[in-house]
Amino acid sequence: MAERFELSPTPIKQFKLANGLRVIMSQDGAVPVVSVALYYDVGSRNEKTGRTGFAHLFEHMMFQGSENVPKAAHFQYIFNAGGTMNGTTSTERTNYFETLPASHLPLALWLESDRMRSLRVTQENLDNQRNAVQEEKRLRYDNQPYVNAFLRINELIFKNPANAHSTIGSMEDLDAATIDDVQEFFRIYYAPNNAVLSIVGDFEEQEAISLVNQYFAGIPSQAAPPSVDTSEPNDVAQTQEVYYDKLAPAPAFVLGWKIPPRRTPDFYALSLAADLLFEGDSSRLYQKLVKGDESVVSIQGGIDERRGPSALYIFALPKPGEEVATIRDQIFAEIRALKSSGPSAEEMEKLRHSLCNDVVRGRQSTMYRAQRLAEYALYDNDPTLMDSELEQYLSITAEQIRSAVERFLDIDNRVVLDIVPAAMSEELQPELAASPQPPGEPQQPAAPAPQVPARPPAEPASDAGGVIGAAENRVEQQPADPPQQTESGSGPLHT
């Protein structure tokens, strides 16, 4: 680019409570709204073999009521105040977030603190949310073509169980979970010293600090959770497999590679290479296979961005009558071409424009900023990366991209997962279950002694005319889970 692109610095105020809760605040009075994001340092990577799916289960459990908030009332408080909210789970973390009119910041902080302090982890709630997760698995995975193959791909890429099993986990593990298991999981991982709270938008700094202290300071910390070993050997677990999908209407395939962790030079280079290969209508594979040969119905890809070893995927759905092997060879040929010649000057310019455009557009949202600040604080202990990481991407050269493709993509150490309609096989093969680990030791490791918190402060006043406390008679509803996809990461490529 002819001129150096510079972002306006994000105003950041950060502090830590005595109980270990890290707080990141960024004022912006442009619009009278405020976004709150609470990130817990627990994801599927923290789960033990034989006790998978707990992190995602708790995403559901967190909406089942607490000492001062009735079951499912969290939704009604937020929606009746004119806000939006959700929660998600990934390998790396579980997050909860809401955007509200600025005057309702006390409501958001009260709701989040009450469930951190006193979530109702009861047998009844465990049973109904375990059933809800199992129904989600049946509806959104087992009854959809190709989806369970995506659960299988990580088990073929990664050898370490902490990296390999799916976020939704094993239904057998959930069936085996006891109330003691989930109570210990909550106490260990849903502690203030294992969380980051971010507040972005239109608020007064001293008032926000006072509110955070009022609602969160009395929640006791816990002993640090057990450390997680996500180390991996270089080799993938298995290079080839055929997955017989009883719902697939046509053959397809997934390619998978093990790549370096996030925020490394090779990760940045591979992220940009992925953009060139499959991101958008101008990408090489879209132009070659969709627009050019018209041989595929769909070509998609993504990067699973993790603090440890990460992954890159490409999914192709050929048109009926097209040879799967031929299309796969064309994808490998395009990867070899990128390895041989690297990106063109025009492609590098397009990447730079896309990077700058994506980060500017993303920063227009208070929720985007709240989530990115919390994520950088949780993963890197440095929320200022919100402003500086773009420069890491912009500094990547064409040669770095070419070299990374040569070392990590144009290699035999990759996974080829062929998805074959079960009806096409001569003999119906049993589906391979994702996360096939047998049930293990039920107790979570290194569980600290419980500490009993004091009662929370009184619930905040509300401008919503009787919203607080009015939800006892509301119809119960489940958390609005987002569509299943690779979780977005912290880089400017992810909006």
C-alpha positions in Angstrom: 0.0 0.0 0.0 1.2 3.5 -0.8 0.4 4.8 2.7 0.9 3.2 6.0 -2.4 2.2 7.6 -2.8 3.1 11.2 -5.7 2.4 13.6 -6.9 4.9 16.1 -5.8 3.6 19.5 -8.4 1.9 21.6 -8.9 3.6 25.0 -8.3 0.8 27.6 -8.6 0.9 31.3 -7.8 -2.4 33.1 -7.6 -3.5 36.7 -7.9 -6.6 38.8 -10.1 -7.3 41.8 -8.6 -8.9 44.9 -10.4 -12.1 44.0 -8.5 -12.3 40.7 -11.2 -11.1 38.3 -9.5 -9.2 35.4 -11.5 -6.2 34.2 -11.0 -4.4 30.8 -13.0 -1.3 30.1 -13.1 0.9 26.9 -15.3 4.0 26.8 -17.0 5.0 23.6 -19.9 7.5 23.8 -20.7 7.5 20.1 -23.9 5.4 20.6 -25.8 5.1 23.9 -25.2 1.3 24.2 -22.9 -0.8 26.3 -21.6 -4.3 25.6 -20.5 -6.7 28.4 -18.5 -9.9 27.7 -17.5 -12.4 30.4 -14.9 -15.0 29.3 -14.1 -18.1 31.3 -10.8 -19.9 30.7 -12.5 -23.2 30.2 -13.2 -25.0 26.9 -13.2 -28.6 25.7 -9.3 -28.6 26.1 -9.9 -28.6 29.8 -12.0 -31.7 29.9 -10.8 -35.1 31.0 -11.0 -38.2 28.9 -14.3 -39.8 29.8 -15.8 -36.5 30.9 -16.1 -34.7 27.7 -18.8 -32.1 26.9 -18.8 -30.5 30.3 -17.8 -27.0 29.0 -20.6 -27.0 26.5 -23.1 -28.4 29.0 -22.3 -25.5 31.3 -23.0 -23.0 28.5 -26.6 -24.4 28.8 -26.6 -24.7 32.6 -25.7 -21.0 33.0 -29.2 -20.0 31.9 -31.0 -22.2 34.5 -31.1 -19.7 37.3 -29.2 -18.6 40.3 -29.9 -17.4 43.8 -31.7 -14.2 42.7 -32.5 -15.0 39.0 -35.2 -17.5 38.2 -34.7 -20.2 35.6 -34.5 -18.7 32.1 -35.2 -15.2 33.5 -31.8 -14.0 32.2 -33.3 -14.0 28.7 -36.3 -11.9 29.7 -34.3 -9.4 31.7 -32.1 -8.7 28.7 -34.7 -8.8 26.0 -37.2 -6.7 28.0 -34.5 -4.1 28.4 -34.1 -3.9 24.7 -30.9 -5.9 24.6 -29.3 -8.9 22.9 -27.3 -11.8 24.4 -25.8 -15.2 23.8 -23.1 -17.6 24.9 -20.7 -19.9 23.0 -18.2 -22.6 23.7 -15.0 -23.4 21.9 -11.9 -25.5 22.6 -10.3 -22.5 24.3 -13.0 -20.8 26.4 -16.6 -20.3 27.2 -18.1 -16.8 26.9 -21.3 -15.0 27.7 -22.2 -11.6 26.4 -24.9 -9.0 26.1 -25.5 -5.5 24.5 -27.9 -3.2 26.2 -29.0 0.5 26.3 -26.2 2.2 28.3 -28.5 2.8 31.3 -28.8 -0.9 31.8 -25.1 -1.6 32.6 -26.0 -2.4 36.2 -28.5 -5.1 35.0 -25.9 -6.8 32.9 -23.3 -6.9 35.7 -25.8 -8.0 38.3 -27.0 -10.9 36.1 -23.4 -12.1 35.3 -22.3 -11.8 38.9 -25.3 -13.7 40.3 -24.7 -16.7 38.2 -21.0 -16.7 38.8 -21.7 -16.5 42.5 -24.6 -18.9 42.9 -25.6 -20.9 39.9 -28.2 -23.5 40.6 -26.3 -26.7 39.9 -29.1 -29.1 40.8 -29.9 -32.6 39.7 -33.0 -31.3 38.0 -31.1 -28.7 36.0 -28.4 -31.3 35.2 -31.0 -33.7 33.9 -32.9 -31.3 31.7 -29.8 -29.6 30.3 -28.1 -32.9 29.6 -31.3 -33.9 27.7 -31.2 -30.5 25.9 -27.6 -31.1 24.8 -28.4 -34.6 23.6 -31.3 -33.3 21.6 -29.1 -30.7 20.1 -26.7 -33.4 19.1 -29.5 -35.4 17.5 -31.0 -32.4 15.7 -28.0 -30.5 14.5 -25.4 -33.2 14.1 -26.9 -36.7 13.8 -29.7 -35.6 11.5 -27.6 -33.4 9.2 -25.5 -34.6 6.3 -21.7 -34.2 6.5 -21.8 -32.6 10.0 -20.5 -35.6 12.0 -17.6 -36.0 9.6 -16.5 -32.6 10.8 -16.5 -33.9 14.3 -14.4 -36.8 13.1 -11.7 -34.7 11.4 -10.1 -33.4 14.5 -9.8 -36.9 15.9 -7.8 -37.7 12.7 -5.6 -34.5 12.9 -4.7 -34.5 16.6 -3.3 -37.3 18.8 -3.7 -35.5 22.1 -7.2 -36.2 23.5 -7.4 -32.6 24.8 -7.2 -31.4 21.2 -9.0 -34.2 19.4 -12.4 -34.5 21.0 -15.3 -32.4 19.9 -16.7 -29.5 21.9 -20.2 -31.0 22.1 -18.5 -34.1 23.6 -19.6 -37.7 24.0 -23.2 -38.4 24.8 -22.1 -41.5 26.8 -19.8 -39.2 28.9 -22.8 -36.9 29.6 -24.9 -39.8 30.6 -22.3 -40.9 33.1 -21.9 -37.4 34.6 -23.0 -37.1 38.3 -24.2 -34.0 40.1 -20.9 -34.1 42.1 -19.0 -34.0 38.8 -20.7 -30.9 37.5 -20.7 -29.1 40.8 -16.9 -29.5 41.1 -16.5 -28.4 37.4 -18.4 -25.2 38.1 -16.5 -24.4 41.3 -13.1 -25.0 39.8 -13.6 -23.2 36.4 -16.3 -20.6 37.0 -14.3 -18.7 39.6 -13.5 -15.0 39.3 -9.7 -15.7 39.1 -10.4 -17.8 36.0 -12.4 -15.1 34.1 -12.0 -11.8 32.3 -14.8 -9.2 32.2 -14.9 -6.6 29.5 -17.1 -3.5 29.2 -17.2 -1.4 26.1 -19.5 1.5 25.2 -21.2 4.5 26.7 -20.5 4.5 30.5 -18.9 6.6 33.2 -15.6 5.1 34.2 -15.9 5.6 38.0 -19.5 4.4 38.0 -18.5 1.2 36.1 -15.6 0.5 38.5 -18.0 1.0 41.4 -20.5 -1.4 39.9 -17.9 -4.1 39.2 -16.7 -3.9 42.8 -20.3 -3.9 44.1 -21.3 -7.1 42.2 -18.1 -9.1 41.8 -15.7 -8.2 44.6 -17.5 -10.5 47.1 -17.2 -13.6 45.1 -14.4 -15.8 46.5 -11.5 -17.0 44.3 -10.6 -20.6 44.0 -7.4 -22.5 43.6 -6.0 -22.3 40.1 -7.5 -25.0 37.8 -5.2 -27.8 36.7 -2.9 -26.9 33.8 -3.6 -28.3 30.4 -1.1 -30.1 28.2 -2.0 -29.5 24.5 1.4 -30.5 23.1 1.3 -32.5 19.9 3.8 -34.6 17.8 4.2 -33.3 14.3 2.4 -36.2 12.6 -1.3 -36.2 12.3 -3.1 -39.1 14.0 -4.3 -40.7 10.8 -3.8 -39.7 7.2 -6.8 -41.3 5.5 -10.3 -42.6 6.4 -13.6 -43.3 4.7 -16.6 -42.0 6.6 -19.9 -43.6 5.6 -22.7 -41.0 6.0 -26.2 -42.3 5.9 -27.6 -38.8 5.3 -25.2 -37.6 2.6 -26.8 -37.2 -0.8 -23.5 -37.2 -2.6 -19.8 -37.9 -2.0 -17.7 -35.2 -0.5 -14.4 -34.9 1.3 -12.5 -32.9 4.0 -8.8 -32.2 4.0 -7.1 -31.3 7.3 -3.7 -30.1 8.3 -2.0 -29.6 11.7 -0.6 -26.0 11.8 1.2 -23.9 14.4 -0.5 -22.0 17.3 -2.1 -18.7 17.0 -0.1 -15.5 17.1 3.0 -17.1 15.5 4.6 -15.8 12.2 3.7 -19.1 10.5 0.1 -19.0 11.7 -0.2 -15.5 10.3 1.2 -16.6 7.0 -1.0 -19.6 6.8 -4.1 -17.6 7.7 -3.3 -15.3 4.7 -2.7 -18.3 2.5 -6.1 -19.7 3.5 -7.7 -16.4 2.4 -6.0 -16.7 -1.0 -7.1 -20.3 -1.4 -10.7 -20.4 -0.3 -12.0 -17.1 1.2 -14.6 -15.5 -1.0 -15.6 -15.5 -4.7 -12.2 -14.2 -5.8 -10.2 -17.0 -4.1 -8.2 -19.3 -6.2 -10.2 -22.5 -5.5 -13.5 -20.8 -6.0 -12.4 -19.3 -9.3 -10.9 -22.7 -10.4 -13.6 -25.2 -9.2 -16.8 -23.2 -9.0 -16.5 -20.5 -11.6 -14.1 -22.2 -14.0 -14.6 -26.0 -14.1 -18.0 -25.8 -12.5 -17.1 -29.1 -10.9 -18.1 -28.5 -7.3 -21.3 -27.3 -5.6 -19.3 -25.9 -2.7 -15.7 -25.3 -1.7 -15.2 -24.0 1.9 -12.4 -23.8 4.4 -11.4 -22.5 7.7 -8.8 -22.3 10.5 -9.4 -23.6 14.0 -7.4 -21.0 15.9 -6.0 -22.3 19.2 -3.4 -21.4 21.8 -1.8 -24.7 21.1 -1.5 -26.6 17.8 -4.2 -25.4 15.5 -5.8 -26.8 12.3 -6.7 -25.8 8.8 -9.5 -27.5 6.8 -10.9 -27.6 3.3 -14.3 -29.1 2.5 -15.4 -29.8 -1.1 -18.8 -31.0 -2.3 -18.4 -32.2 -6.0 -21.2 -31.9 -8.4 -22.9 -35.3 -9.3 -20.9 -37.2 -11.8 -17.6 -35.4 -11.0 -14.6 -37.5 -9.9 -13.7 -36.8 -6.3 -10.1 -37.8 -6.8 -9.7 -35.4 -9.7 -11.1 -32.5 -7.7 -8.8 -33.3 -4.8 -5.8 -33.4 -7.1 -6.8 -29.9 -8.4 -6.8 -28.6 -4.8 -3.4 -30.1 -4.2 -2.2 -28.6 -7.5 -3.3 -25.1 -6.4 -1.5 -25.5 -3.1 1.6 -26.5 -5.0 1.3 -23.5 -7.3 1.1 -21.2 -4.2 4.2 -23.0 -2.8 6.1 -22.6 -6.1 5.3 -19.0 -7.0 3.9 -17.5 -3.9 1.1 -14.8 -4.0 1.2 -12.3 -6.8 1.6 -8.5 -6.1 -2.1 -8.1 -6.8 -3.0 -10.8 -4.3 -0.9 -9.2 -1.6 -2.6 -5.9 -2.2 -6.0 -7.5 -2.0 -5.0 -9.2 1.3 -3.9 -5.9 2.8 -7.1 -4.1 1.7 -9.2 -7.0 3.2 -7.3 -6.9 6.4 -7.8 -3.2 6.9 -11.4 -3.3 5.8 -12.3 -6.2 8.1 -10.7 -4.7 11.2 -12.2 -1.3 10.7 -15.7 -2.8 10.1 -15.4 -5.0 13.1 -14.4 -2.2 15.5 -17.6 -0.3 14.7 -19.4 -2.8 17.0 -19.1 -2.4 20.7 -19.6 -6.2 21.1 -16.8 -7.0 18.6 -14.5 -4.9 20.7 -15.7 -6.3 24.0 -15.1 -9.8 22.8 -11.7 -9.1 21.3 -10.4 -7.3 24.4 -11.6 -10.1 26.6 -10.0 -12.7 24.3 -6.6 -11.0 24.1 -6.6 -10.5 27.9 -7.5 -14.1 28.5 -5.2 -15.7 26.0 -2.3 -13.3 26.0 -2.7 -11.1 29.1 -2.5 -8.1 26.7 -5.7 -6.4 25.5 -3.6 -3.8 23.6 -3.1 -6.5 21.0 -6.5 -5.3 19.7 -4.6 -2.4 18.1 -1.2 -4.0 17.4 -2.0 -7.4 15.9 -3.1 -6.0 12.6 0.5 -4.9 12.1 1.6 -8.5 12.5 -0.6 -9.5 9.6 0.4 -6.6 7.4 4.1 -7.3 8.0 3.8 -10.8 6.5 5.6 -11.0 3.1 4.8 -13.0 0.0 7.8 -15.2 0.7 6.7 -16.0 4.2 3.3 -17.1 2.8 5.0 -19.3 0.1 7.4 -20.8 2.7 4.6 -21.6 5.2 2.6 -23.3 2.4 5.6 -25.4 1.5 6.3 -26.5 5.1 2.8 -27.0 6.4 0.4 -27.6 3.5 2.2 -29.1 0.5 3.1 -32.2 2.5 1.9 -35.8 3.0 1.3 -35.2 6.7 -2.3 -34.3 6.2 -5.7 -35.9 6.6 -8.0 -37.0 3.7 -11.4 -37.8 5.0 -13.7 -39.2 2.2 -17.4 -38.9 3.0 -19.3 -41.6 1.1 -23.1 -41.9 1.1 -23.8 -45.1 3.0 -26.2 -46.3 0.3 -23.3 -46.3 -2.2 -21.2 -48.7 -0.3 -21.5 -52.4 -1.1 -22.0 -53.2 2.5 -23.4 -50.7 5.0 -20.6 -49.6 7.3 -21.2 -48.5 10.8 -20.8 -44.8 11.5 -17.6 -43.9 13.4 -18.7 -42.1 16.5 -16.9 -38.9 17.3 -15.0 -38.7 20.5 -14.9 -42.5 21.1 -13.0 -42.4 24.3 -14.3 -44.8 27.0 -15.7 -43.3 30.2 -12.9 -42.5 32.6 -12.3 -41.4 36.2 -15.3 -39.2 37.1 -13.6 -36.9 39.5 -12.1 -33.7 38.2 -8.4 -33.3 39.1 -7.0 -31.1 41.8 -10.3 -30.0 43.2 -9.8 -27.3 45.8 -11.8 -27.1 49.0 -15.1 -25.2 48.5 -15.5 -21.6 49.8 -18.9 -20.3 50.6 -19.6 -16.8 49.2 -21.5 -14.1 50.9 -25.0 -13.2 49.7 -24.9 -10.8 46.7 -25.9 -7.1 46.9 -29.5 -6.3 46.1 -30.5 -6.4 42.5 -30.1 -3.1 40.6 -32.9 -0.7 39.8 -34.1 -0.8 36.3 -35.5 1.8 33.9 -37.5 -0.9 32.1 -40.6 -0.6 34.3 -40.8 -3.7 36.4 -38.4 -5.9 34.3 -36.4 -7.0 37.3 -38.2 -9.8 39.2 -40.9 -10.0 36.6 -39.7 -13.2 35.0 -41.0 -15.9 37.3 -44.0 -16.6 35.1 -42.1 -16.4 31.8 -41.9 -19.4 29.5 -38.6 -21.3 29.8 -36.4 -21.3 26.8 -33.0 -22.7 25.9 -29.8 -20.6 25.2 -29.8 -19.5 21.6 -26.8 -21.4 20.4 -25.1 -20.1 17.2 -24.9 -22.2 14.0 -22.1 -24.8 14.3 -19.0 -23.6 12.7 -15.3 -23.1 13.3 -15.0 -20.7 16.2 -13.9 -17.2 15.3 -10.4 -16.3 16.5 -8.8 -13.1 17.7 -7.1 -11.9 14.5 -8.4 -9.2 12.2 -9.3 -11.8 9.6 -12.1 -13.0 11.9 -15.0 -10.7 12.2 
